[in-house]
C-alpha cells in the first residue's frame, strides 16, 4: 500500500517538474562556451555552440542571473531565466 501511495505521489508531481521554466542564453562568442557542464548559482548550464540551457538555479532576478552568466561565459545576445526573458535594454545592462 505504501509503494502505491508513493508511486501515485510521484506521478502527480512529475508534470510539475517537466513544466519547470527553462533558462537559456545565446552567447555572442560561441568560442567562450564551456565544454563541460558549468554550475552558476545552482543552475547547471550546458552549451552547444553559442546556445546554452540550464536547469535548476537559485531564486533570483533574471537580470542578476544574466550578469553572473556573462561574468563566466562572456556577452549574451539573448537571455531567459526560469521563463523570464530579458528585454533588449536589460541585455545591454547585463553585458555592460
N, C-alpha and C positions, 0 to 999 in steps of 0.2 A: 504494500500500500504506500509506504514511504517513497519507494522508487517511482511509482506512478505520479505522486504529487510533485516530486522533483522534476520529472520529465514534463509535466504539464506547465510548471512554472517556467522552465527553460523555453518551451515553445511560445509562451505568451511574451517573454522578454526578447526573443530573437528578432522580431520585426523592429523593435526599438533600436537595437544595436545595428541592424542592417541599414536603417534610415538615418544614422548619425550623420550630421553635416560634415562634408568633406572640406579639407583645407588644401589649397593649391597655390602654386606660384609659377610664373613663367619668367625665367632668368633672361636678362638682357644679353648675357655672355654665357653660352652653353659650356664653354671650356672651364668655367668655375663650378660646375655642378659636381657634387661629391660622387665618387664611385661607389661608396657604401652608404648604408642607412645612417642617417645623422639624427641624433636626438637634440631638439631645441625646446626648452621649457616643457618637456614631457611629450612633445609631438614627435613621432617617428617619421622623418622626411626621407623619401626615396625619389631619385631623379632619373629620367630617361631623356637624354639630350637636355634641352632647355626647360622641359616640363617636369615639375616636381609636385608630388602629392604627399599628404600627411594624414595620419590618423592619431587620435588622442590629442593631448595637449592641455596645458593649464588654462583655467578660465581667466581670460584677459581680453582687453580690447583688441580688435583686429589690427589697428594701427601699431600697437606695441609689438604684437606678434610679427608684423611685417618688418619693423626695424630690427628685430632680433634675427630674422632670416637674412635680411640684407647684410647685416654685420658678418654673417658666416659665409653667404653664397654670392654676395655682390648684388648689384641693382636688379630690380624686377620690372617687368612691363605689365604684369597683372598679378593680383594677389587676392585670395579669398581665404578667410579663416573661420572655420566652423560655420560655413554657409554665408558669412558676411563679406561681400565683395567691396574692395576699396574703390573709390572714385579716382578719376584722373588727378584731381587736386591732392587727394590723400596719398596717392602713389608718389607724387612729386615730393611731398614732405617726407615720406618713408625713405626715399632714395637720397635725400639731401644729407 
